[in-house]
């Protein structure tokens, strides 16, 4: 006697309903494993998109070259690179003059200081020193009011500045800041522009800054000239050419012998994404291992429960075999029950993981995404566990001797 999939699921549902608490404990490992995997992948996927859109400042045709890399991954690397010579502003001029593949070239540096206006002050404000084109590379910064400073102002050290939105609201809440004068480290700068609001990244404001012409910046912070050079090119192919040109120019300026390695670092969107993914992959691997352990424990519990179910239903198996059911019918029935059981745990795990992702988005600065393919992934993990851990109980049920199974009822 063959049994349909609908009848099998009906029997499974009836068994789960009769033993609700046991069913929940059986599924707990599967629920935890699926919810953990979905939460981790959702958070990392969200971070990946977030990093691409908001954190990495370079476009596909932009790069930066500087004395130090953006991220130092080891103490040994830090000891090696800290001895590198600084990048003076003259490097910017040389690259702007000699790099034929460079469409736009800018330079920047930054420090932190307090900003004052008529008795009011803001602490820990980022002070940026820039050339005029620096604001156009790696994502153009728009102005809400006023104008940016010119290249002539940047290189002559003019006492002008543009301010971020946080500085505008902190020092000029009820007045127009254009034309007003800020005091930074004892020097006065005229405000000529207000930057458009850019919001926060990972809970940190991108609007708490004052941008100065780079020469004026170095009058505030003398003796620390060490620029980053920003380059924009017209295409990815041109970017490779420009990087080679810039490398040759800098090696000549720094008098590096042919076999010596570069004592400067390039940064592109791809290189930063690679570093970021290397950092997150370790966390991802660790959490997947933990989830796999939970999945293994949950699968073993499911297998044990299915073995108990086989023992309880020996007479039923014997009767079905006696009236014509094949071994494959019995095995399929118990495998379907196992997959249904673990898939139910997968659905509950998806719901729990979706709840975690919602809470992460609502109550933390971390972004997280719940995507459609997560549902298929969760169900595939749970269903796969049902098949793997259901094979042995199903095989045991299918191989029962029908005569002995019927005798057990008597």
C-alpha positions in Angstrom: 0.0 0.0 0.0 1.5 3.3 -1.1 1.0 6.5 0.8 0.8 9.9 -0.8 3.0 12.9 0.1 -0.1 14.7 1.4 -1.0 11.8 3.7 2.6 11.6 4.9 2.7 15.3 5.8 -0.7 15.0 7.5 0.7 12.1 9.6 3.8 14.2 10.4 1.7 17.2 11.4 -0.5 15.0 13.6 2.6 13.5 15.3 4.1 17.0 15.9 0.8 18.3 17.3 0.6 15.4 19.8 4.2 16.0 21.0 4.5 19.8 20.8 7.1 20.3 23.4 9.2 17.4 22.3 8.9 18.8 18.7 10.1 22.2 19.8 13.1 20.8 21.6 13.9 18.6 18.6 13.8 21.6 16.3 15.8 24.0 18.6 19.2 23.2 17.1 17.9 23.7 13.5 16.2 26.9 14.5 19.3 28.3 16.1 21.6 27.2 13.2 19.4 28.7 10.5 18.6 31.9 12.4 22.4 32.4 13.1 23.4 31.8 9.5 20.7 34.1 8.2 21.6 36.9 10.7 25.3 36.7 9.9 24.8 36.7 6.1 22.2 39.4 6.3 24.6 41.6 8.4 27.6 41.0 6.2 25.6 41.5 3.0 24.3 44.8 4.4 27.8 45.8 5.4 29.2 45.0 1.9 26.6 47.2 0.2 27.1 49.9 2.8 30.9 49.9 2.4 30.6 50.1 -1.4 28.1 53.0 -1.3 29.2 55.1 1.6 32.5 54.2 3.2 34.9 53.6 0.3 35.5 57.0 -1.1 36.9 56.0 -4.5 35.1 55.6 -7.7 36.0 52.9 -10.3 38.4 55.3 -12.0 39.9 57.0 -8.9 42.8 56.1 -6.7 44.9 57.6 -3.9 48.6 57.3 -3.2 50.1 58.2 0.2 53.0 57.3 2.5 50.9 54.9 4.6 48.3 52.4 3.6 44.7 52.9 4.7 44.8 49.8 6.9 47.8 48.2 8.7 47.1 44.5 9.3 50.1 43.5 11.5 52.6 44.9 13.9 55.4 43.8 11.6 54.0 45.8 8.8 53.6 48.9 11.1 57.2 48.7 12.2 58.2 48.6 8.5 56.1 51.4 7.1 56.5 53.9 10.0 60.1 54.6 8.7 58.8 55.8 5.3 59.6 59.4 4.3 56.7 61.8 4.3 54.9 63.1 1.2 55.6 66.9 0.8 53.3 69.1 -1.2 55.9 69.3 -4.0 54.9 65.7 -4.9 51.5 66.9 -5.8 52.8 69.6 -8.2 55.2 67.1 -9.9 52.4 64.5 -10.5 50.0 67.2 -11.7 52.7 68.3 -14.2 54.1 65.0 -15.4 51.2 62.4 -15.2 49.7 62.5 -18.7 47.0 59.9 -17.9 45.8 61.7 -14.8 42.7 63.7 -15.6 42.3 65.4 -12.2 44.9 65.5 -9.4 44.2 66.7 -5.8 46.0 66.7 -2.4 44.7 66.5 1.1 45.7 66.1 4.7 43.7 66.3 8.0 44.0 66.9 11.7 41.7 67.5 14.7 41.3 70.8 16.5 38.8 73.0 18.3 36.8 75.7 16.4 35.7 79.0 17.9 33.2 81.7 17.0 32.3 84.6 19.4 32.5 82.6 22.6 31.1 79.4 21.2 33.3 76.4 20.5 33.2 72.9 19.1 35.7 70.3 20.2 37.2 67.5 18.2 36.4 69.0 14.8 38.2 67.4 11.8 40.3 70.1 10.0 40.9 69.2 6.3 43.6 70.7 4.2 42.8 70.4 0.5 43.5 71.6 -3.0 40.5 72.7 -5.0 40.1 69.5 -7.0 40.4 67.2 -4.0 36.7 67.7 -3.3 35.8 66.4 -6.8 37.7 63.1 -6.6 36.1 60.0 -5.0 32.6 61.5 -4.9 31.9 65.2 -5.3 31.0 67.1 -2.2 28.1 69.5 -2.9 27.7 72.9 -1.3 24.5 74.0 0.3 25.5 77.6 0.2 28.5 79.8 -0.9 31.4 78.7 -3.0 34.5 76.4 -2.8 38.0 77.9 -2.6 40.0 78.0 -5.8 43.3 76.4 -6.6 45.0 79.8 -6.3 43.6 80.2 -2.8 44.6 76.6 -2.0 48.2 77.1 -2.9 48.6 80.7 -1.7 47.4 79.9 1.8 44.3 82.2 1.7 42.5 82.4 5.1 39.2 81.1 3.8 37.2 77.9 4.6 34.1 75.9 4.0 32.3 74.2 6.9 30.4 71.0 7.4 26.7 70.9 8.4 27.5 70.0 12.1 29.7 73.0 12.4 27.0 75.2 10.9 24.4 74.0 13.3 26.7 74.1 16.3 28.1 77.6 15.9 25.5 79.3 13.7 22.1 77.9 14.6 20.1 81.0 13.8 22.3 83.0 11.4 23.9 82.8 8.0 27.5 81.7 8.4 28.7 83.0 5.0 31.1 85.8 5.6 31.6 85.1 9.3 35.0 84.3 10.7 36.1 81.2 12.6 39.1 81.0 14.8 41.3 77.8 14.7 44.4 77.6 16.8 44.7 81.3 17.1 44.2 82.1 13.4 41.1 83.5 11.8 39.4 82.1 8.6 36.5 83.6 6.6 33.7 81.2 5.8 33.0 81.2 2.1 30.9 78.0 1.8 28.6 75.6 3.7 28.8 71.9 2.7 25.7 70.0 2.0 24.6 67.5 4.8 26.1 64.1 4.2 24.8 62.2 7.3 26.4 59.4 9.3 28.4 56.3 8.5 28.4 53.6 11.2 27.1 56.1 13.7 29.9 58.6 13.0 29.1 62.0 11.5 30.6 63.0 8.1 29.6 66.7 8.6 31.9 67.6 11.6 34.7 69.3 9.7 36.2 72.5 8.4 37.9 72.5 5.0 40.9 74.9 4.5 43.2 75.6 1.6 46.1 73.2 2.0 48.8 75.9 2.4 46.7 77.6 5.1 46.3 74.2 6.8 50.0 73.8 7.1 50.3 77.2 8.7 48.1 75.8 11.5 50.0 72.5 11.7 53.6 73.3 10.7 56.3 70.6 10.4 53.9 67.8 9.6 53.5 68.1 5.8 52.4 64.7 4.7 49.8 64.7 1.9 47.7 62.1 0.3 47.5 62.5 -3.5 44.1 61.9 -5.1 43.8 61.0 -8.8 40.8 60.8 -11.2 41.1 59.2 -14.6 38.7 58.8 -17.5 38.5 55.0 -17.6 39.6 51.9 -15.7 42.2 51.3 -18.4 43.5 54.8 -18.0 43.6 54.3 -14.2 46.1 51.5 -14.7 48.3 53.7 -16.9 48.1 56.5 -14.4 49.1 54.3 -11.5 52.1 53.2 -13.4 53.0 56.8 -14.3 52.5 58.0 -10.7 54.6 55.0 -9.4 57.5 56.0 -11.8 57.3 59.6 -10.8 57.3 58.9 -7.0 60.1 56.3 -7.3 62.2 58.9 -9.0 61.4 61.6 -6.5 62.2 59.3 -3.6 65.4 58.0 -5.3 64.5 54.3 -5.0 66.9 51.9 -6.7 65.3 49.6 -9.4 65.1 46.5 -7.2 63.8 48.3 -4.1 60.1 47.9 -3.3 57.8 50.9 -3.2 57.8 52.9 0.0 54.3 54.3 -0.6 50.8 52.8 -1.0 48.0 52.9 -3.5 44.4 52.7 -2.6 41.5 51.9 -4.9 37.9 50.8 -4.4 39.0 47.2 -5.3 41.9 47.2 -2.9 39.9 48.5 0.0 37.1 46.1 -0.7 39.6 43.2 -0.7 41.0 44.3 2.7 37.5 44.7 4.1 36.4 41.2 2.8 39.6 39.6 4.2 38.8 41.1 7.6 35.1 40.0 7.6 35.8 36.6 6.1 37.4 35.4 9.4 34.4 36.5 11.4 32.1 34.9 8.8 34.0 31.6 8.9 34.0 31.5 12.7 30.3 32.1 12.9 29.6 29.5 10.2 31.6 26.9 12.2 29.5 27.7 15.3 26.3 27.5 13.3 27.4 24.2 11.8 28.0 22.7 15.2 24.4 23.8 16.2 23.1 22.3 12.9 25.0 19.0 13.6 23.6 18.8 17.2 20.1 19.6 15.9 20.4 17.0 13.1 21.5 14.3 15.6 18.5 15.2 17.8 16.2 14.9 14.7 17.7 11.5 13.9 17.1 10.2 17.4 13.5 11.4 17.4 12.9 9.7 14.0 14.4 6.5 15.4 11.9 6.8 18.3 9.2 7.3 15.8 10.2 4.2 13.9 10.1 2.1 17.1 6.7 3.5 18.0 5.3 2.7 14.6 6.7 -0.8 13.9 3.2 -2.4 13.8 2.1 0.3 11.3 5.1 -0.4 9.2 4.5 -4.2 9.3 0.8 -3.7 8.3 1.8 -1.5 5.3 4.4 -4.0 4.2 1.9 -6.8 4.5 -0.6 -5.2 2.2 1.9 -4.4 -0.5 4.0 -1.3 0.4 7.5 -1.5 -0.9 10.7 -0.7 1.0 11.1 2.4 -1.1 7.6 3.6 -0.1 8.4 3.2 3.6 11.8 4.9 3.2 10.3 7.8 1.2 7.6 8.2 3.9 10.1 8.6 6.7 12.5 10.7 4.7 9.6 13.1 3.8 8.6 13.3 7.5 12.3 14.1 8.4 12.5 16.8 5.7 9.2 18.3 6.8 10.3 18.3 10.4 13.6 20.1 9.7 12.0 22.4 7.1 9.5 23.5 9.9 12.6 24.4 12.0 14.1 26.2 9.0 10.9 28.3 8.6 11.1 29.2 12.3 14.8 29.9 12.0 14.1 32.3 9.1 11.5 34.1 11.1 13.9 34.5 14.0 16.8 35.5 11.8 14.6 38.1 10.1 13.6 39.4 13.5 17.3 39.8 14.4 18.1 41.6 11.2 15.2 44.0 11.9 16.5 44.7 15.4 20.1 45.2 14.1 18.8 47.8 11.7 16.6 49.5 14.2 18.8 49.6 17.3 22.4 49.6 16.0 24.5 51.5 13.4 25.1 48.3 11.6 23.2 47.9 8.3 21.6 44.5 7.6 19.6 43.2 4.6 17.0 40.4 4.4 17.0 39.2 0.8 14.7 36.8 -1.0 17.5 34.3 -1.6 18.0 34.0 2.2 14.6 32.1 2.3 15.8 29.5 -0.2 19.1 29.2 1.5 17.5 28.7 4.9 15.1 26.1 3.5 17.9 24.3 1.6 20.0 24.1 4.8 17.1 22.8 6.9 15.9 20.4 4.1 19.4 19.1 3.5 19.8 18.4 7.2 16.5 16.5 7.1 17.7 14.3 4.3 21.2 13.7 5.8 20.0 12.8 9.3 16.8 11.1 8.1 18.4 8.5 5.9 19.4 6.2 8.7 16.0 6.1 10.5 14.2 5.8 7.1 16.5 3.0 6.1 15.9 1.2 9.4 12.2 1.4 8.9 12.3 0.2 5.3 14.4 -2.8 6.2 12.1 -4.1 9.0 10.9 -7.7 8.5 7.1 -7.3 7.9 6.3 -10.6 9.8 8.4 -9.6 12.8 6.8 -6.1 12.7 3.3 -7.5 12.8 4.3 -10.0 15.6 5.5 -7.0 17.7 1.9 -5.6 17.8 0.7 -8.9 19.1 
